[in-house]
Amino acid sequence: MAHLKDYVKATSPIMHFLTYADNYAIGYFKKQGFTKEITLEKSIWMGYIKDYEGGTIMQCSMLPKIRYLEVPRMLQKQKEAVQAEIRAVSKSHIVHPPPSQWKNGIVEIDPMDPQSTPVKRTALGRAAHEGATVAMTKDGRAVVYSGEDARFEYIYKFVSRDKVKPGGFRENAELLDHGTLYVARFNGDGSGQWIALTHSANGGAGPLTAANGFADQGEVLVKTRQASDLLGATKMDRP
């Protein structure tokens, strides 16, 4: 379209285009500078362009001083100039390393205290957690359900060892540090089980042993995916 505009301007007095755009092509023509607002007098074009059902008449008015083939280059130079001005006064391009507490696991922050230090919650397992839902058991213990932001990974449940204490966050600051992490296994009949991600030395009866690459319970929680693989948990087919 840019070639056509420059050619028509250079070889004729024409400064406007009219077209009937198929209703599925209106977006395309808008990107080419067309609009539904028709400013040309009807006497100029009436009878020269076919009107048909399922189409919309659109107009493009060319600007005399614009070389349309140069527009992308001009926009790129303007963008570079603006970005240079921004970089001169901005620090947004500086990448700061994340706090060390964020490495290798879930991190809890206190949104009510901007001066607080993030706290790692290793007991909830290391994975690409997308979100979490918190509930409470009938006997008052905290439950955290979480999934993964990745294909063919797992669904987890953490149940705290201790009950939730009255008094809010301060009284329950270590509640998510102790408990049992489970991974879900689903069956073809719609039933399922929660399988404990527990090392053999901590009472687990499954394959989470030193011989299989898990030295202790801490390594099970860091290698949550690998441990879930060994336990035969169900991989989820999220997109």
ZADO-1210 file (C-alpha; in nm, 4 decimals, padded with zeros to 6 digits):
<atoms>
<atom x="00.0000" y="00.0000" z="00.0000" code="MET" pos="1"/>
<atom x="00.2880" y="00.2398" z="00.0727" code="ALA" pos="2"/>
<atom x="00.4272" y="00.1779" z="-00.2773" code="HIS" pos="3"/>
<atom x="00.0850" y="00.2476" z="-00.4286" code="LEU" pos="4"/>
<atom x="00.0410" y="00.5702" z="-00.2337" code="LYS" pos="5"/>
<atom x="00.3815" y="00.7093" z="-00.3343" code="ASP" pos="6"/>
<atom x="00.3329" y="00.6065" z="-00.6989" code="TYR" pos="7"/>
<atom x="-00.0150" y="00.7604" z="-00.7272" code="VAL" pos="8"/>
<atom x="00.0978" y="01.0864" z="-00.5656" code="LYS" pos="9"/>
<atom x="00.3998" y="01.1107" z="-00.7965" code="ALA" pos="10"/>
<atom x="00.2138" y="01.0366" z="-01.1193" code="THR" pos="11"/>
<atom x="-00.1319" y="01.1900" z="-01.0729" code="SER" pos="12"/>
<atom x="-00.3269" y="01.4590" z="-00.8850" code="PRO" pos="13"/>
<atom x="-00.5171" y="01.1917" z="-00.6890" code="ILE" pos="14"/>
<atom x="-00.4980" y="01.2381" z="-00.3096" code="MET" pos="15"/>
<atom x="-00.7764" y="01.0049" z="-00.1925" code="HIS" pos="16"/>
<atom x="-00.8655" y="00.6371" z="-00.2122" code="PHE" pos="17"/>
<atom x="-01.2080" y="00.4859" z="-00.1651" code="LEU" pos="18"/>
<atom x="-01.2733" y="00.1155" z="-00.1194" code="THR" pos="19"/>
<atom x="-01.5487" y="-00.1164" z="-00.0098" code="TYR" pos="20"/>
<atom x="-01.3849" y="-00.3293" z="00.2566" code="ALA" pos="21"/>
<atom x="-01.5175" y="-00.6732" z="00.3283" code="ASP" pos="22"/>
<atom x="-01.6326" y="-00.6658" z="00.6904" code="ASN" pos="23"/>
<atom x="-01.3527" y="-00.9076" z="00.7831" code="TYR" pos="24"/>
<atom x="-01.0937" y="-00.6745" z="00.6266" code="ALA" pos="25"/>
<atom x="-01.1856" y="-00.3484" z="00.8007" code="ILE" pos="26"/>
<atom x="-00.9023" y="-00.3906" z="01.0523" code="GLY" pos="27"/>
<atom x="-00.6493" y="-00.4368" z="00.7734" code="TYR" pos="28"/>
<atom x="-00.7582" y="-00.1215" z="00.5916" code="PHE" pos="29"/>
<atom x="-00.7525" y="00.0808" z="00.9151" code="LYS" pos="30"/>
<atom x="-00.3860" y="-00.0121" z="00.9533" code="LYS" pos="31"/>
<atom x="-00.3288" y="00.1204" z="00.5994" code="GLN" pos="32"/>
<atom x="-00.4738" y="00.4616" z="00.6876" code="GLY" pos="33"/>
<atom x="-00.8373" y="00.4100" z="00.5875" code="PHE" pos="34"/>
<atom x="-01.1318" y="00.5342" z="00.7909" code="THR" pos="35"/>
<atom x="-01.5088" y="00.4895" z="00.7842" code="LYS" pos="36"/>
<atom x="-01.5493" y="00.8675" z="00.7896" code="GLU" pos="37"/>
<atom x="-01.6087" y="00.9739" z="00.4281" code="ILE" pos="38"/>
<atom x="-01.5248" y="01.3416" z="00.3661" code="THR" pos="39"/>
<atom x="-01.5305" y="01.3385" z="-00.0141" code="LEU" pos="40"/>
<atom x="-01.8409" y="01.4854" z="-00.1730" code="GLU" pos="41"/>
<atom x="-02.0718" y="01.2121" z="-00.2970" code="LYS" pos="42"/>
<atom x="-02.0919" y="01.3813" z="-00.6352" code="SER" pos="43"/>
<atom x="-01.7257" y="01.2969" z="-00.6904" code="ILE" pos="44"/>
<atom x="-01.7534" y="00.9221" z="-00.6408" code="TRP" pos="45"/>
<atom x="-02.1213" y="00.8224" z="-00.6425" code="MET" pos="46"/>
<atom x="-02.1806" y="00.5776" z="-00.9259" code="GLY" pos="47"/>
<atom x="-01.8113" y="00.5024" z="-00.9762" code="TYR" pos="48"/>
<atom x="-01.7668" y="00.2539" z="-00.6890" code="ILE" pos="49"/>
<atom x="-01.9801" y="-00.0532" z="-00.6419" code="LYS" pos="50"/>
<atom x="-02.1885" y="-00.0814" z="-00.3282" code="ASP" pos="51"/>
<atom x="-02.2413" y="-00.4349" z="-00.2030" code="TYR" pos="52"/>
<atom x="-02.3882" y="-00.6066" z="00.1005" code="GLU" pos="53"/>
<atom x="-02.1425" y="-00.7228" z="00.3642" code="GLY" pos="54"/>
<atom x="-01.8918" y="-00.4458" z="00.2915" code="GLY" pos="55"/>
<atom x="-01.8099" y="-00.1056" z="00.4394" code="THR" pos="56"/>
<atom x="-01.7027" y="00.1950" z="00.2387" code="ILE" pos="57"/>
<atom x="-01.3740" y="00.3430" z="00.3640" code="MET" pos="58"/>
<atom x="-01.1612" y="00.6412" z="00.2676" code="GLN" pos="59"/>
<atom x="-00.7883" y="00.7103" z="00.2797" code="CYS" pos="60"/>
<atom x="-00.6631" y="01.0675" z="00.2396" code="SER" pos="61"/>
<atom x="-00.2941" y="01.1015" z="00.1546" code="MET" pos="62"/>
<atom x="-00.0736" y="01.3774" z="00.2923" code="LEU" pos="63"/>
<atom x="00.1235" y="01.5701" z="00.0293" code="PRO" pos="64"/>
<atom x="00.4486" y="01.5974" z="00.2297" code="LYS" pos="65"/>
<atom x="00.4636" y="01.2353" z="00.3407" code="ILE" pos="66"/>
<atom x="00.6711" y="00.9735" z="00.1593" code="ARG" pos="67"/>
<atom x="00.4933" y="00.6627" z="00.2729" code="TYR" pos="68"/>
<atom x="00.7810" y="00.4259" z="00.1986" code="LEU" pos="69"/>
<atom x="00.9890" y="00.6294" z="00.4455" code="GLU" pos="70"/>
<atom x="00.7336" y="00.6119" z="00.7284" code="VAL" pos="71"/>
<atom x="00.8717" y="00.2951" z="00.8971" code="PRO" pos="72"/>
<atom x="01.2242" y="00.4384" z="00.8970" code="ARG" pos="73"/>
<atom x="01.1037" y="00.7733" z="01.0344" code="MET" pos="74"/>
<atom x="00.9044" y="00.6026" z="01.3099" code="LEU" pos="75"/>
<atom x="01.2046" y="00.3888" z="01.4031" code="GLN" pos="76"/>
<atom x="01.4288" y="00.6965" z="01.4302" code="LYS" pos="77"/>
<atom x="01.1683" y="00.8753" z="01.6419" code="GLN" pos="78"/>
<atom x="01.1396" y="00.5699" z="01.8677" code="LYS" pos="79"/>
<atom x="01.5178" y="00.5535" z="01.9097" code="GLU" pos="80"/>
<atom x="01.5335" y="00.9249" z="01.9925" code="ALA" pos="81"/>
<atom x="01.2592" y="00.8932" z="02.2560" code="VAL" pos="82"/>
<atom x="01.4223" y="00.5858" z="02.4097" code="GLN" pos="83"/>
<atom x="01.7586" y="00.7658" z="02.4261" code="ALA" pos="84"/>
<atom x="01.5980" y="01.0541" z="02.6145" code="GLU" pos="85"/>
<atom x="01.4302" y="00.8108" z="02.8539" code="ILE" pos="86"/>
<atom x="01.7536" y="00.6217" z="02.9222" code="ARG" pos="87"/>
<atom x="01.9299" y="00.9481" z="03.0049" code="ALA" pos="88"/>
<atom x="01.7006" y="01.0096" z="03.3023" code="VAL" pos="89"/>
<atom x="01.5715" y="00.6616" z="03.3859" code="SER" pos="90"/>
<atom x="01.7149" y="00.3710" z="03.5836" code="LYS" pos="91"/>
<atom x="01.4576" y="00.1192" z="03.4607" code="SER" pos="92"/>
<atom x="01.7163" y="-00.0522" z="03.2397" code="HIS" pos="93"/>
<atom x="01.9263" y="-00.1470" z="03.5429" code="ILE" pos="94"/>
<atom x="01.8569" y="-00.5082" z="03.6440" code="VAL" pos="95"/>
<atom x="01.9001" y="-00.5737" z="04.0150" code="HIS" pos="96"/>
<atom x="01.9625" y="-00.9294" z="04.1353" code="PRO" pos="97"/>
<atom x="01.6710" y="-01.0726" z="04.3366" code="PRO" pos="98"/>
<atom x="01.7032" y="-01.1248" z="04.7132" code="PRO" pos="99"/>
<atom x="01.8893" y="-01.4422" z="04.8011" code="SER" pos="100"/>
<atom x="01.5802" y="-01.5594" z="04.9920" code="GLN" pos="101"/>
<atom x="01.3963" y="-01.5980" z="04.6591" code="TRP" pos="102"/>
<atom x="01.6256" y="-01.8731" z="04.5331" code="LYS" pos="103"/>
<atom x="01.5162" y="-02.2364" z="04.5194" code="ASN" pos="104"/>
<atom x="01.1644" y="-02.2264" z="04.6542" code="GLY" pos="105"/>
<atom x="00.8465" y="-02.0436" z="04.7490" code="ILE" pos="106"/>
<atom x="00.8926" y="-01.7111" z="04.9207" code="VAL" pos="107"/>
<atom x="00.6391" y="-01.5410" z="05.1468" code="GLU" pos="108"/>
<atom x="00.6274" y="-01.1636" z="05.1810" code="ILE" pos="109"/>
<atom x="00.4357" y="-00.9511" z="05.4275" code="ASP" pos="110"/>
<atom x="00.2421" y="-00.6957" z="05.2185" code="PRO" pos="111"/>
<atom x="00.1548" y="-00.5016" z="05.5312" code="MET" pos="112"/>
<atom x="00.5193" y="-00.4407" z="05.6244" code="ASP" pos="113"/>
<atom x="00.7403" y="-00.2957" z="05.3456" code="PRO" pos="114"/>
<atom x="01.0463" y="-00.3316" z="05.5688" code="GLN" pos="115"/>
<atom x="01.0000" y="-00.7042" z="05.6252" code="SER" pos="116"/>
<atom x="01.2419" y="-00.9602" z="05.4847" code="THR" pos="117"/>
<atom x="01.1022" y="-01.2239" z="05.2454" code="PRO" pos="118"/>
<atom x="01.0856" y="-01.5653" z="05.4085" code="VAL" pos="119"/>
<atom x="01.1522" y="-01.8860" z="05.2163" code="LYS" pos="120"/>
<atom x="00.8899" y="-02.1585" z="05.2631" code="ARG" pos="121"/>
<atom x="01.0839" y="-02.4642" z="05.1500" code="THR" pos="122"/>
<atom x="00.8275" y="-02.7006" z="05.3008" code="ALA" pos="123"/>
<atom x="00.5814" y="-02.6093" z="05.0219" code="LEU" pos="124"/>
<atom x="00.8164" y="-02.7560" z="04.7612" code="GLY" pos="125"/>
<atom x="01.0233" y="-02.6107" z="04.4810" code="ARG" pos="126"/>
<atom x="00.8334" y="-02.5754" z="04.1517" code="ALA" pos="127"/>
<atom x="00.7139" y="-02.3164" z="03.9006" code="ALA" pos="128"/>
<atom x="00.4139" y="-02.2323" z="04.1165" code="HIS" pos="129"/>
<atom x="00.1570" y="-02.0185" z="03.9373" code="GLU" pos="130"/>
<atom x="-00.0717" y="-01.9568" z="04.2310" code="GLY" pos="131"/>
<atom x="-00.1966" y="-02.1030" z="04.5553" code="ALA" pos="132"/>
<atom x="-00.5271" y="-02.1484" z="04.7359" code="THR" pos="133"/>
<atom x="-00.5314" y="-02.1619" z="05.1145" code="VAL" pos="134"/>
<atom x="-00.7884" y="-02.3511" z="05.3212" code="ALA" pos="135"/>
<atom x="-00.8177" y="-02.5014" z="05.6668" code="MET" pos="136"/>
<atom x="-00.8743" y="-02.8572" z="05.7825" code="THR" pos="137"/>
<atom x="-01.1574" y="-02.9476" z="06.0202" code="LYS" pos="138"/>
<atom x="-00.9077" y="-02.9684" z="06.3041" code="ASP" pos="139"/>
<atom x="-00.7692" y="-02.6200" z="06.2316" code="GLY" pos="140"/>
<atom x="-00.4517" y="-02.6821" z="06.0324" code="ARG" pos="141"/>
<atom x="-00.3550" y="-02.4781" z="05.7258" code="ALA" pos="142"/>
<atom x="-00.3780" y="-02.6311" z="05.3780" code="VAL" pos="143"/>
<atom x="-00.2123" y="-02.4840" z="05.0678" code="VAL" pos="144"/>
<atom x="-00.3131" y="-02.6142" z="04.7237" code="TYR" pos="145"/>
<atom x="-00.0847" y="-02.5164" z="04.4346" code="SER" pos="146"/>
<atom x="-00.0179" y="-02.6009" z="04.0719" code="GLY" pos="147"/>
<atom x="00.2602" y="-02.5319" z="03.8252" code="GLU" pos="148"/>
<atom x="00.2955" y="-02.2778" z="03.5450" code="ASP" pos="149"/>
<atom x="00.4299" y="-02.5445" z="03.3097" code="ALA" pos="150"/>
<atom x="00.3034" y="-02.8337" z="03.0994" code="ARG" pos="151"/>
<atom x="00.3132" y="-03.1914" z="03.2262" code="PHE" pos="152"/>
<atom x="00.3861" y="-03.1010" z="03.5875" code="GLU" pos="153"/>
<atom x="00.1877" y="-03.1542" z="03.9051" code="TYR" pos="154"/>
<atom x="-00.0715" y="-03.0426" z="04.1594" code="ILE" pos="155"/>
<atom x="00.0401" y="-03.0194" z="04.5221" code="TYR" pos="156"/>
<atom x="-00.1155" y="-02.9971" z="04.8664" code="LYS" pos="157"/>
<atom x="00.0650" y="-02.8892" z="05.1823" code="PHE" pos="158"/>
<atom x="-00.0871" y="-02.9559" z="05.5243" code="VAL" pos="159"/>
<atom x="00.0708" y="-02.7801" z="05.8202" code="SER" pos="160"/>
<atom x="00.1856" y="-02.9788" z="06.1197" code="ARG" pos="161"/>
<atom x="00.0522" y="-02.7241" z="06.3659" code="ASP" pos="162"/>
<atom x="-00.2902" y="-02.5681" z="06.4000" code="LYS" pos="163"/>
<atom x="-00.3589" y="-02.2069" z="06.3120" code="VAL" pos="164"/>
<atom x="-00.3249" y="-01.9934" z="06.6229" code="LYS" pos="165"/>
<atom x="-00.5448" y="-01.6923" z="06.6984" code="PRO" pos="166"/>
<atom x="-00.3636" y="-01.3608" z="06.6680" code="GLY" pos="167"/>
<atom x="-00.2913" y="-01.3346" z="06.2974" code="GLY" pos="168"/>
<atom x="00.0345" y="-01.3392" z="06.1067" code="PHE" pos="169"/>
<atom x="00.2724" y="-01.2828" z="06.3939" code="ARG" pos="170"/>
<atom x="00.1386" y="-01.5781" z="06.5911" code="GLU" pos="171"/>
<atom x="00.1606" y="-01.8042" z="06.2819" code="ASN" pos="172"/>
<atom x="00.4906" y="-01.6839" z="06.1345" code="ALA" pos="173"/>
<atom x="00.6356" y="-02.0379" z="06.1189" code="GLU" pos="174"/>
<atom x="00.3143" y="-02.2237" z="06.0361" code="LEU" pos="175"/>
<atom x="00.4205" y="-02.3011" z="05.6772" code="LEU" pos="176"/>
<atom x="00.7666" y="-02.4235" z="05.7769" code="ASP" pos="177"/>
<atom x="00.6480" y="-02.7564" z="05.9152" code="HIS" pos="178"/>
<atom x="00.4052" y="-03.0021" z="05.7641" code="GLY" pos="179"/>
<atom x="00.3584" y="-03.2590" z="05.4894" code="THR" pos="180"/>
<atom x="00.3671" y="-03.1942" z="05.1164" code="LEU" pos="181"/>
<atom x="00.1545" y="-03.4157" z="04.8906" code="TYR" pos="182"/>
<atom x="00.1316" y="-03.4613" z="04.5152" code="VAL" pos="183"/>
<atom x="-00.1872" y="-03.5670" z="04.3340" code="ALA" pos="184"/>
<atom x="-00.2426" y="-03.8914" z="04.1435" code="ARG" pos="185"/>
<atom x="-00.5631" y="-03.9200" z="03.9407" code="PHE" pos="186"/>
<atom x="-00.7215" y="-04.2434" z="03.8228" code="ASN" pos="187"/>
<atom x="-00.9163" y="-04.3196" z="03.5071" code="GLY" pos="188"/>
<atom x="-01.2431" y="-04.3606" z="03.7010" code="ASP" pos="189"/>
<atom x="-01.2261" y="-04.0050" z="03.8342" code="GLY" pos="190"/>
<atom x="-01.0920" y="-04.0946" z="04.1763" code="SER" pos="191"/>
<atom x="-00.7515" y="-03.9945" z="04.3075" code="GLY" pos="192"/>
<atom x="-00.5055" y="-03.9956" z="04.5945" code="GLN" pos="193"/>
<atom x="-00.2730" y="-03.7521" z="04.7617" code="TRP" pos="194"/>
<atom x="00.0733" y="-03.9100" z="04.7873" code="ILE" pos="195"/>
<atom x="00.3056" y="-03.7831" z="05.0594" code="ALA" pos="196"/>
<atom x="00.6407" y="-03.6481" z="04.9393" code="LEU" pos="197"/>
<atom x="00.8218" y="-03.7970" z="05.2383" code="THR" pos="198"/>
<atom x="01.1775" y="-03.9261" z="05.2502" code="HIS" pos="199"/>
<atom x="01.2275" y="-04.2865" z="05.3612" code="SER" pos="200"/>
<atom x="01.4295" y="-04.1711" z="05.6626" code="ALA" pos="201"/>
<atom x="01.1258" y="-03.9671" z="05.7740" code="ASN" pos="202"/>
<atom x="00.8869" y="-04.2609" z="05.7548" code="GLY" pos="203"/>
<atom x="00.8106" y="-04.2635" z="05.3841" code="GLY" pos="204"/>
<atom x="00.7513" y="-04.6073" z="05.2381" code="ALA" pos="205"/>
<atom x="00.8152" y="-04.5168" z="04.8756" code="GLY" pos="206"/>
<atom x="01.1192" y="-04.4742" z="04.6514" code="PRO" pos="207"/>
<atom x="01.2401" y="-04.1409" z="04.7935" code="LEU" pos="208"/>
<atom x="01.5706" y="-04.2747" z="04.9200" code="THR" pos="209"/>
<atom x="01.9360" y="-04.1815" z="04.9101" code="ALA" pos="210"/>
<atom x="01.9927" y="-04.4527" z="04.6520" code="ALA" pos="211"/>
<atom x="01.7507" y="-04.2736" z="04.4199" code="ASN" pos="212"/>
<atom x="01.9192" y="-03.9356" z="04.4611" code="GLY" pos="213"/>
<atom x="01.7411" y="-03.7923" z="04.7652" code="PHE" pos="214"/>
<atom x="01.9833" y="-03.7599" z="05.0540" code="ALA" pos="215"/>
<atom x="01.7211" y="-03.6325" z="05.2979" code="ASP" pos="216"/>
<atom x="01.3820" y="-03.4654" z="05.3268" code="GLN" pos="217"/>
<atom x="01.5302" y="-03.1297" z="05.2319" code="GLY" pos="218"/>
<atom x="01.6420" y="-03.2691" z="04.8982" code="GLU" pos="219"/>
<atom x="01.2954" y="-03.4136" z="04.8383" code="VAL" pos="220"/>
<atom x="01.1458" y="-03.0664" z="04.8831" code="LEU" pos="221"/>
<atom x="01.4004" y="-02.9040" z="04.6532" code="VAL" pos="222"/>
<atom x="01.3654" y="-03.1764" z="04.3880" code="LYS" pos="223"/>
<atom x="00.9858" y="-03.1756" z="04.4075" code="THR" pos="224"/>
<atom x="00.9301" y="-03.2591" z="04.0405" code="ARG" pos="225"/>
<atom x="01.1768" y="-03.5470" z="04.0355" code="GLN" pos="226"/>
<atom x="01.0272" y="-03.6875" z="04.3529" code="ALA" pos="227"/>
<atom x="00.6779" y="-03.6638" z="04.2025" code="SER" pos="228"/>
<atom x="00.8022" y="-03.8497" z="03.8948" code="ASP" pos="229"/>
<atom x="00.9214" y="-04.1393" z="04.1091" code="LEU" pos="230"/>
<atom x="00.5952" y="-04.1542" z="04.3022" code="LEU" pos="231"/>
<atom x="00.3933" y="-04.1885" z="03.9814" code="GLY" pos="232"/>
<atom x="00.1938" y="-03.8690" z="04.0245" code="ALA" pos="233"/>
<atom x="-00.0286" y="-03.7481" z="03.7396" code="THR" pos="234"/>
<atom x="00.1224" y="-03.4968" z="03.4997" code="LYS" pos="235"/>
<atom x="-00.1199" y="-03.2186" z="03.4113" code="MET" pos="236"/>
<atom x="-00.1831" y="-03.1229" z="03.0456" code="ASP" pos="237"/>
<atom x="-00.2396" y="-02.7518" z="03.0930" code="ARG" pos="238"/>
<atom x="-00.1658" y="-02.5406" z="02.7782" code="PRO" pos="239"/>
</atoms>
